[in-house]
Amino acid sequence: MTPFTGSYRAEDAVFLLKPMRLDTVDVTAKERLIQSGQRHYSEMLAPERMPDPHYLALFGALTERYAGRLAAEILALAGYLAASRPHEITVVSLARAGTPIGALLVRALRQLGRTDARHYSISIIRDRGIDENALRYILRREKREPAGLAFVDGWTAKGVIGEELRRSLERWNASQPERLDEALHVVSDIGGVADVAATYDDYAIPSGILNATVSGLTSRSILNAAIGPHDFHGCVFYADFAAHDRSTWFLDQVTEQFAGIAPTVICRDPEKRRERRWAMTGFLACLSERYRIGNRNFVKPGVAEATRVLLRRLPGLLLLRDPGAPDVEHLRLLAEQKRVTVAVDPAMPIQATALIKDLS
């Protein structure tokens, strides 16, 4: 088990993932294998392609639009972690959506004087759990204090990964000597399911609209027969994308904003969280009834999750609250390129939702 940094600097992110080669599977074939139950999604990767210049320009515009906001939210989360973990802080991001956020957090923590802060990005997979080998490495090889670990992701949607994290850490805490905090920390908690969040707004966090080129050139994590019992979960490292990498550029754009931001305090408001969860739960129930969806995994709410569907899955429908909003311009472009039907629903409590095409 050897850590690597992808295309990041070592002080920004260390991946506890096993780089590997993996033959890709056509998106439609992959979807059929997943929906038929023949293969788990974590066993396969569809081909990942470079975004076109128009799409990259939209990413640049969103970064310019939201760098200041994201910087303020990152600093607020960093302040919360610094106050709640007085001795040593270890940011454990959930690869790969959480990786850029973890890298920003460790930069913010160092700016706040916490030079002890470290950031590791590890795998968690729906229905398969967290990578316990990675946890052992952090705790026993790196000797990081258990009480200092903070689990971080970019956003929530339905809460599936949050549920997986809690189950995984409950199992860990019941069977291992180190006691770990089961809380999930995110920038945007649109599902009302995270323990600590900077906002409940569904907005286009710029790192959420790209894949490998904003995540250290790594793929999402892989767990298949090539991963041995003592290995980290796997990933593919896309070295051939290096000329188009935006990973460190994105960190720099956001951290440049830190100096001009007054510190704010995370307000943990249980009532607001409940309201958000009820709104999302009610919306998902109505959506499932309207479109006769029997599998909740076919519904991907929020700008970031909808983007991932259009980039990596087989979309059947894109729902937008306001198709003229700048936060969904990239979604309209992807939908046009992939000939996906777009419907408008002004009553949605979020900006976008994508439905995966049912192949049954």
N, C-alpha and C positions, 0 to 999 in steps of 0.2 A: 504494500500500500504506500504509494509515493504521491504526495500532493503536487499539484502544478498550478500555474497562475493564468493559463490561457494567454490572452493578449494583455492582461492587466499587469501593472507593477505589483510586486510582491506585497508592498505595504497597503495596497488597496484591496486585494482579494486573493485568497488561496482556495482553489477548488479541491475538495476531497472527492474526486471523481477519477475513474480509470479511463484514460483515453484509449479508444479502440477503433478498429475498422468495422464497418457495418454496411452491407449491401442495402440500398434503399428500396422501398416498395412504392409503387404507384399509388397516388392518393386514393383513387377509387377502390383499388384492390385492398389497400390497407383498411379502408372503411368497411368493406365487406367482411374482412377477417375479424375486425373488432366487433361489428354488430352481430355476426354469427356466433360469437363466443369462441372461435377457433384460436384466436391469439389475443393477448392483452396488449393494450396500446403501448406499454413501456417496452415491449419486445422489438418494436419496429420503428423505423424513421422513414418518412416520405422525403423526397429530394428537397433540399433547401436552396433557394435561388436568391441571387442578389436583387434587391429592389431597383426599379428603374429610376432614372433621374427625376422624374416628376414626383414620385413617391418620396425619394430622399429629400427633395425640396420641401415637401409637406412636413417631414420629420424635422428639418431645420427650422421651419416656421413655428412648429409647436414647441420646440426647445426654446426658441427666442421668446415665445409668448408666455411660457410657464416656468422658465428657469428660476425666476424670482420667487414665485409661489412655492415651487417644490423645495427650493433652498430653505424657505421659512419653515415648511413642514418637516423637513429633515432635521433642522436645528431644534425644533420643538421636541421631536422624538429623541434626539440625542440628549437634550436636557433632561427628559424624563428618565432615560437609561442611566445617566450620570447620577441623578438623585436617588434612584432606586437600587443602584449597585455601587456602593461606596468604595469597594476594594479593587475589583478587577472586572473589566467588561469584555465579554467575548460575543461579538455579533455573529450569529449563526443564521445565514440567509438560506432560504429554500430555493435551490437552483431550478430554473434559471430566472424566472420573473423577479425573484427577490434579490438576485445578485447585484444589479446596479444600485439598488436601494441600500444593501448592506455596505457596498463600497462607499457610497455617499455618507452613510452614517459613521463609518470609521473615520473618514476625513473630518466630519463635523465634531466627533468626540475628541479628536486630537486638537482641533481648534479650541475646544472648551478646556483644554489642559489635561485631558485623559490620555496621556502618552502610553498607558498600559493597554489600550484598546487594540483588539485584533479582530479580523474578519475572516471567517471560513464559510464557504458556500457548499452545502451538502444536498443530497437527493432525498426527496420524499415523493412517493408514488401512490396515487389513489388505489386503494384495495391491497397495497403491498407494504405500506408503511414507510417509516423513516429508515435511513441507512445507519444501523446501529454500529457498524464497523467505523463509520465516520465519527460517531459520538465517542466511541472508545478511544479513537486517535486523539481527539481534542482533549479529552479528560485525562487519559492515562499516558499517552506519548508526549503530548504538549503540556500536560500538567496544568491545564486551565482550571480555575476554581469553578465547581459546579454551580454555585450560587450566582456566578457572574454571567452565565449563558443567557442570551436573549434571542429568541427565535423570531425571524423577520421575513416578511413577504412584501410584495409590492401593493397588493390590493386583495379584497375579498370579492366574491360574487354570490354564489349560493352557500358557501361555507364548507364545501367538500374537503378542501385541503386543511382547513382549520379543524374539522372533525377528525381527519386522519392524523394530524399532529397530536391532538389530545389523546386519541386512542394509543398512538405509538408511545407517547411519553408516560401514559398511565401504565402500560406494560413495562416500560423501562424502570419506572419508579417502584414497581412491585417486585422486580426481580434483580435489580442492580444496586450496588452500594451507594452510588451517587444520586442524590435527590435533585431533579431538574424542574425548573419553573415551566409549567405547561402553557403559559400565556403566549398568544400570537400578537405580534406588533406589526402594523401595516401603515402605509401612507393613507390609503383610501379604503374605508370600510363600507362599501355600498350595500353589503348584505347585512350589516348590523350584527356581525358574528365575531369580530375580533375583540380581544381584550383591551388593546391599546391602539388608538388610531389618531392620526392628525386631522382627518376630515372624513365626512360621510358623503362627500360629493362624488358623483361620477364624472370625472373629467379625463381628458386625454393625457395621462402621464406619458411623456414622450418616449420613455424607454419601453413602454408597453406596445408600441406600434412596430417595432423592429424585432428581429429574431437574434441570430448569432452575432451580428455586427454591432450590437449594443450590449452584448453579454459575454465579452471576452472571447468571442469566436467559438463558443461551445454550443453544442446541441442541447436539447432537453435531455434529461437523464434516461438511462437505459438499464433495464434489468431483464436479462435473458439468460440462456444456457451458458453463454460465454463468461458470465460473472460467477466466479468461484465463491465458496463460503467465507473466505478471508479477504475478498476484494472489496473495494469501494464499488458502489454502483457505477455504471459506465457512462461515457459520453463520446461523441465524435468531435474532434477539434478541426475546424475548418481553416487550415493554414492558407488555402488558396483564396480566401476572402480578405486577406490581410490588407491589401491596397484599399479596401472599402470600409475598413473597420472604423467605427465611431465610438467604441467603448470608452476609451480614456478621454476623447474629445467631449463626450457627453458629461462625464464627471467634471471636467474642467469648466464647462459652461455653467453648471449649477454651482459649483463651489466658489466660482468667481463672485457670486452674489452674496456669499456669507457675510462679508465684511460690512455691508450696508443694512443688515437686518437686525432689528431689536429683538432680544430674546422673548419668546412667548412660552406659556405653560400649557401642557396638554391638559385639557379638561375632560376627565372621564365622567361622562354624563350617562348613567344607566338608562334614564328615561328616553333620551334621544336615541340611544342605541336600540332600545326596544321598539321605538317608533319606526326606525329604519328597517329593522328585521321584519316587523309586521307588514310594512309597505311592500317589501320584497317578497315575502311569503304569499301575500294576497295577489300580487302581480303574477307570480309564477303559477299559482293555482288557476287564475283566470286564463293565462296563456295556454296552459296544458289542456284546459277544457275547450278553449276556442279552436286550437289546432289539433286536438285529439292526440296529445303526446303522452305516451305511456312510460317513457324512459327519461328521467330527469337529466341524465347526462347529455341528452340531445338539445338542451336549452342552455345557452351561454350568455348570461346577462352582463351588461356593462360594456363600455367602449373597448377596454383591453381584451376581455374575453371574446367579444365579437370579432375583434381584429385577429386573434389567434385562430378562430374558426376559418376566416377567409384566407388566411395565410397557409394553414396547415391541414385543415379538414375538408370535408365535402359539404359546403353550405347549401341549405335548401331555401332559406328566406332570411333577409335582413330587415329588422324593424328599427326605425329611427323616430325619435321624438320630434326633432326639427332637422330636416335634411339640409337646411341652409347653415347650420351651426358649424363653425370652423373645426370643432373637435371631431366631427364625423366626415370631414372632407376626404380623408384617406380611405374611409370605409366605402364611400360612394365610388371612389376610383377603383377599389378592389372589386366591388360588386359589378361595376361596368365591365371590367376586364374579364371577370369570370361568369358574366351573364347570370348573375343572381338577382332574383326579384327583390325589389325594395318596397316595403310597405311603411306608411306613416301612422304613428300612434301617438298623438299629442298628450295622451293621458298617462304615458309610461312614467314611473318614478325615477327612471334612469335615461341616459341619452341613447342607448343602443342595446339591441339584443340580436343574437344570431341563433338560428335554428339549424341543427345539423340535419342533412337529408336522410330520411328513413329509407333504407334499401330493402326492407323486408317485404 
